């Protein structure tokens, strides 16, 4: 089983792995079977990288959604609803949603004079 398959299986079971500030993978207590724990351990480095990528994507998506809220002058209540909508959006479809927000609500230009790193 590959790292992607492990994560797909966990997602299908409703289990989301989190990465703690100290770099440890966590899951809700009692959510993992012994087979799932072994599969995670076998692909730990790749799973950690995939979880990091997902966290970066989610952060970028929320930022883009907040730009849309700024554009429309949304209330704090509407902004919170937007955050919840973004978080409930299927992870596999988040890149497409981010592209949409970025096409409609451009990021603010970098006025610092430094080139932005596009790899993140």
Backbone as CSV, one residue per row, in Angstrom:
resi,resn,N_x,N_y,N_z,CA_x,CA_y,CA_z,C_x,C_y,C_z
1,UNK,0.850,-1.170,0.000,0.000,0.000,0.000,0.904,1.245,0.000
2,UNK,0.598,2.203,-0.875,1.381,3.439,-0.955,0.899,4.456,0.078
3,UNK,1.663,5.521,0.250,1.269,6.588,1.175,-0.057,7.198,0.745
4,UNK,-0.225,7.407,-0.555,-1.478,7.976,-1.057,-2.650,7.053,-0.749
5,UNK,-2.444,5.759,-0.909,-3.516,4.794,-0.615,-3.847,4.776,0.875
6,UNK,-2.822,4.890,1.710,-3.055,4.939,3.162,-3.912,6.156,3.495
7,UNK,-3.541,7.308,2.953,-4.299,8.528,3.233,-5.712,8.453,2.667
8,UNK,-5.865,7.869,1.488,-7.203,7.686,0.903,-8.067,6.796,1.788
9,UNK,-7.481,5.708,2.280,-8.219,4.796,3.156,-8.645,5.507,4.440
10,UNK,-7.738,6.281,5.003,-8.063,7.017,6.221,-9.170,8.037,5.962
11,UNK,-9.071,8.743,4.839,-10.098,9.737,4.502,-11.457,9.061,4.335
12,UNK,-11.480,7.901,3.677,-12.731,7.174,3.488,-13.332,6.741,4.819
13,UNK,-12.456,6.498,5.803,-12.918,6.107,7.132,-13.223,7.327,8.010
14,UNK,-13.037,8.525,7.439,-13.324,9.742,8.196,-12.235,10.136,9.179
15,UNK,-11.033,9.616,8.968,-9.911,9.904,9.865,-8.969,10.889,9.180
16,UNK,-8.746,12.018,9.833,-7.814,13.018,9.317,-6.591,13.051,10.215
17,UNK,-5.436,12.852,9.617,-4.194,12.966,10.370,-3.830,14.433,10.506
18,UNK,-3.270,14.785,11.637,-2.781,16.136,11.883,-1.292,16.042,12.152
19,UNK,-0.607,17.127,11.900,0.816,17.202,12.180,1.002,18.223,13.289
20,UNK,1.517,17.763,14.423,1.711,18.662,15.557,2.880,19.598,15.295
21,UNK,3.004,20.625,16.119,4.088,21.592,15.960,5.464,20.943,16.067
22,UNK,5.551,19.837,16.804,6.836,19.160,16.941,7.050,18.070,15.885
23,UNK,6.181,18.041,14.845,6.385,17.133,13.718,5.840,15.734,13.883
24,UNK,5.004,15.517,14.880,4.430,14.184,15.090,3.052,14.094,14.450
25,UNK,2.793,12.949,13.810,1.474,12.691,13.259,0.532,12.303,14.384
26,UNK,-0.666,12.855,14.356,-1.666,12.499,15.358,-2.984,12.197,14.667
27,UNK,-3.774,11.391,15.328,-5.122,11.054,14.871,-6.004,11.018,16.112
28,UNK,-7.312,11.162,15.922,-8.210,11.064,17.083,-8.017,9.730,17.807
29,UNK,-8.102,9.797,19.116,-7.903,8.593,19.938,-8.835,7.473,19.496
30,UNK,-8.270,6.293,19.318,-9.046,5.112,18.960,-9.505,5.061,17.517
31,UNK,-9.061,6.010,16.692,-9.541,6.065,15.313,-8.813,5.113,14.373
32,UNK,-7.598,4.710,14.747,-6.778,3.893,13.850,-6.785,2.431,14.240
33,UNK,-6.812,1.577,13.218,-6.644,0.146,13.456,-5.148,-0.143,13.529
34,UNK,-4.787,-1.310,13.982,-3.377,-1.694,14.019,-2.791,-1.747,12.615
35,UNK,-3.578,-2.201,11.633,-3.101,-2.245,10.250,-2.839,-0.825,9.728
36,UNK,-3.715,0.100,10.070,-3.513,1.483,9.636,-2.277,2.090,10.293
37,UNK,-2.084,1.805,11.577,-0.886,2.302,12.273,0.387,1.775,11.601
38,UNK,0.376,0.503,11.254,1.546,-0.098,10.599,1.780,0.525,9.221
39,UNK,0.705,0.774,8.476,0.838,1.382,7.154,1.377,2.812,7.262
40,UNK,0.917,3.539,8.256,1.419,4.904,8.477,2.900,4.858,8.816
41,UNK,3.271,3.941,9.687,4.674,3.822,10.080,5.551,3.476,8.875
42,UNK,5.048,2.613,7.989,5.818,2.188,6.816,6.050,3.339,5.827
43,UNK,5.169,4.325,5.831,5.252,5.437,4.873,5.316,6.782,5.583
44,UNK,5.841,6.779,6.780,5.811,7.953,7.651,6.336,9.230,6.989
45,UNK,7.507,9.190,6.395,8.113,10.403,5.825,7.240,10.981,4.708
46,UNK,6.766,10.139,3.821,5.937,10.625,2.715,4.586,11.123,3.219
47,UNK,4.021,10.440,4.195,2.736,10.876,4.751,2.897,12.225,5.438
48,UNK,3.979,12.404,6.177,4.227,13.697,6.820,4.319,14.794,5.764
49,UNK,5.036,14.552,4.686,5.151,15.560,3.621,3.796,15.851,2.988
50,UNK,3.000,14.830,2.758,1.672,15.037,2.164,0.757,15.816,3.112
51,UNK,0.848,15.537,4.398,0.043,16.282,5.382,0.509,17.736,5.416
52,UNK,1.819,17.970,5.359,2.337,19.353,5.308,1.820,20.083,4.064
53,UNK,1.858,19.404,2.926,1.359,20.017,1.689,-0.123,20.365,1.820
54,UNK,-0.884,19.466,2.402,-2.316,19.713,2.590,-2.543,20.901,3.523
55,UNK,-1.722,21.015,4.575,-1.848,22.145,5.492,-1.522,23.458,4.783
56,UNK,-0.467,23.462,3.962,-0.111,24.682,3.215,-1.226,25.066,2.243
57,UNK,-1.775,24.071,1.563,-2.856,24.327,0.622,-4.070,24.895,1.349
58,UNK,-4.423,24.311,2.477,-5.577,24.786,3.234,-5.358,26.212,3.722
59,UNK,-4.158,26.516,4.193,-3.850,27.877,4.649,-3.964,28.866,3.481
60,UNK,-3.440,28.500,2.322,-3.527,29.370,1.144,-4.974,29.545,0.708
61,UNK,-5.759,28.487,0.796,-7.156,28.545,0.404,-7.953,29.454,1.340
62,UNK,-7.720,29.326,2.641,-8.419,30.192,3.593,-8.026,31.650,3.367
63,UNK,-6.751,31.893,3.115,-6.294,33.251,2.836,-6.994,33.818,1.601
64,UNK,-7.088,33.021,0.552,-7.751,33.464,-0.673,-9.243,33.697,-0.422
65,UNK,-9.861,32.831,0.363,-11.278,33.008,0.686,-11.498,34.289,1.489
66,UNK,-10.558,34.615,2.365,-10.680,35.845,3.150,-10.509,37.079,2.259
67,UNK,-9.704,36.956,1.191,-9.607,38.067,0.232,-10.957,38.287,-0.439
68,UNK,-11.659,37.198,-0.744,-12.996,37.321,-1.328,-13.931,38.007,-0.333
69,UNK,-13.843,37.621,0.927,-14.669,38.263,1.958,-14.340,39.748,2.068
70,UNK,-13.046,40.077,2.000,-12.632,41.485,2.035,-13.256,42.243,0.863
71,UNK,-13.197,41.638,-0.312,-13.731,42.268,-1.518,-15.211,42.612,-1.342
72,UNK,-15.964,41.685,-0.765,-17.404,41.870,-0.614,-17.785,42.568,0.682
73,UNK,-16.811,42.862,1.536,-17.108,43.538,2.800,-17.906,42.678,3.760
74,UNK,-17.614,41.395,3.768,-18.374,40.457,4.602,-18.176,40.707,6.096
75,UNK,-19.194,40.376,6.853,-19.147,40.473,8.315,-18.278,39.355,8.876
76,UNK,-17.945,39.466,10.152,-17.166,38.406,10.795,-17.933,37.085,10.778
77,UNK,-19.233,37.157,10.915,-20.060,35.945,10.864,-19.962,35.282,9.487
78,UNK,-20.032,36.083,8.428,-19.914,35.545,7.069,-18.512,34.992,6.828
79,UNK,-17.498,35.663,7.372,-16.123,35.188,7.222,-15.948,33.833,7.903
80,UNK,-16.534,33.686,9.086,-16.444,32.402,9.801,-17.160,31.304,9.012
81,UNK,-18.305,31.637,8.428,-19.033,30.665,7.603,-18.184,30.261,6.394
82,UNK,-17.488,31.231,5.801,-16.617,30.936,4.661,-15.490,29.994,5.084
83,UNK,-14.884,30.248,6.244,-13.826,29.346,6.740,-14.355,27.926,6.879
84,UNK,-15.548,27.797,7.468,-16.130,26.465,7.647,-16.426,25.805,6.300
85,UNK,-16.926,26.595,5.351,-17.195,26.047,4.013,-15.909,25.536,3.372
86,UNK,-14.838,26.317,3.491,-13.554,25.919,2.915,-13.064,24.623,3.561
87,UNK,-13.156,24.547,4.881,-12.672,23.356,5.585,-13.516,22.121,5.292
88,UNK,-14.773,22.320,4.922,-15.622,21.162,4.619,-15.538,20.769,3.138
89,UNK,-14.852,21.579,2.333,-14.696,21.288,0.915,-13.806,20.060,0.755
90,UNK,-14.125,19.153,-0.151,-13.315,17.936,-0.310,-11.848,18.269,-0.611
91,UNK,-10.924,17.682,0.141,-9.506,17.990,-0.059,-9.023,17.837,-1.494
92,UNK,-9.516,16.857,-2.204,-9.064,16.637,-3.584,-9.485,17.779,-4.511
93,UNK,-10.501,18.542,-4.116,-10.996,19.623,-4.957,-10.481,20.994,-4.513
94,UNK,-9.725,21.052,-3.431,-9.240,22.329,-2.922,-8.306,23.065,-3.871
95,UNK,-7.418,22.372,-4.613,-6.573,23.126,-5.562,-7.405,23.894,-6.598
96,UNK,-8.486,23.279,-7.066,-9.353,23.929,-8.040,-10.040,25.159,-7.425
97,UNK,-10.499,25.028,-6.184,-11.136,26.156,-5.506,-10.131,27.282,-5.266
98,UNK,-8.905,26.928,-4.900,-7.859,27.938,-4.707,-7.591,28.671,-6.021
99,UNK,-7.504,27.938,-7.117,-7.282,28.567,-8.423,-8.419,29.534,-8.751
100,UNK,-9.639,29.141,-8.441,-10.782,30.023,-8.687,-10.653,31.313,-7.876
101,UNK,-10.436,31.183,-6.576,-10.309,32.376,-5.730,-9.158,33.255,-6.210
102,UNK,-8.025,32.641,-6.548,-6.872,33.422,-6.999,-7.147,34.126,-8.322
103,UNK,-7.973,33.527,-9.165,-8.290,34.165,-10.445,-9.272,35.319,-10.264
104,UNK,-10.112,35.222,-9.263,-11.124,36.264,-9.029,-10.669,37.337,-8.044
105,UNK,-9.883,36.934,-7.055,-9.476,37.837,-5.978,-7.967,37.738,-5.823
106,UNK,-7.254,38.438,-6.668,-5.798,38.346,-6.738,-5.141,38.634,-5.405
107,UNK,-4.044,37.927,-5.135,-3.271,38.245,-3.932,-2.733,39.670,-4.025
108,UNK,-2.564,40.300,-2.883,-1.985,41.641,-2.853,-0.563,41.563,-3.385
109,UNK,-0.133,42.563,-4.153,1.233,42.533,-4.681,2.254,42.672,-3.559
110,UNK,3.407,42.062,-3.776,4.507,42.167,-2.821,5.226,43.488,-3.074
111,UNK,5.115,44.409,-2.140,5.714,45.734,-2.299,7.063,45.843,-1.604
112,UNK,7.574,44.735,-1.114,8.833,44.772,-0.378,10.048,44.858,-1.285
113,UNK,9.857,44.607,-2.568,10.981,44.616,-3.489,11.654,43.266,-3.624
114,UNK,11.200,42.282,-2.859,11.766,40.938,-2.924,10.865,40.061,-3.760
115,UNK,11.472,39.157,-4.520,10.684,38.207,-5.293,10.055,37.205,-4.335
116,UNK,8.794,36.863,-4.607,8.122,35.856,-3.804,8.524,34.486,-4.289
117,UNK,8.655,33.545,-3.349,8.970,32.160,-3.679,7.693,31.475,-4.100
118,UNK,7.579,31.085,-5.349,6.369,30.463,-5.883,6.296,28.967,-5.595
119,UNK,7.325,28.385,-4.969,7.352,26.931,-4.722,6.424,26.536,-3.584
120,UNK,6.101,27.394,-2.674,5.289,27.051,-1.496,3.849,26.873,-1.854
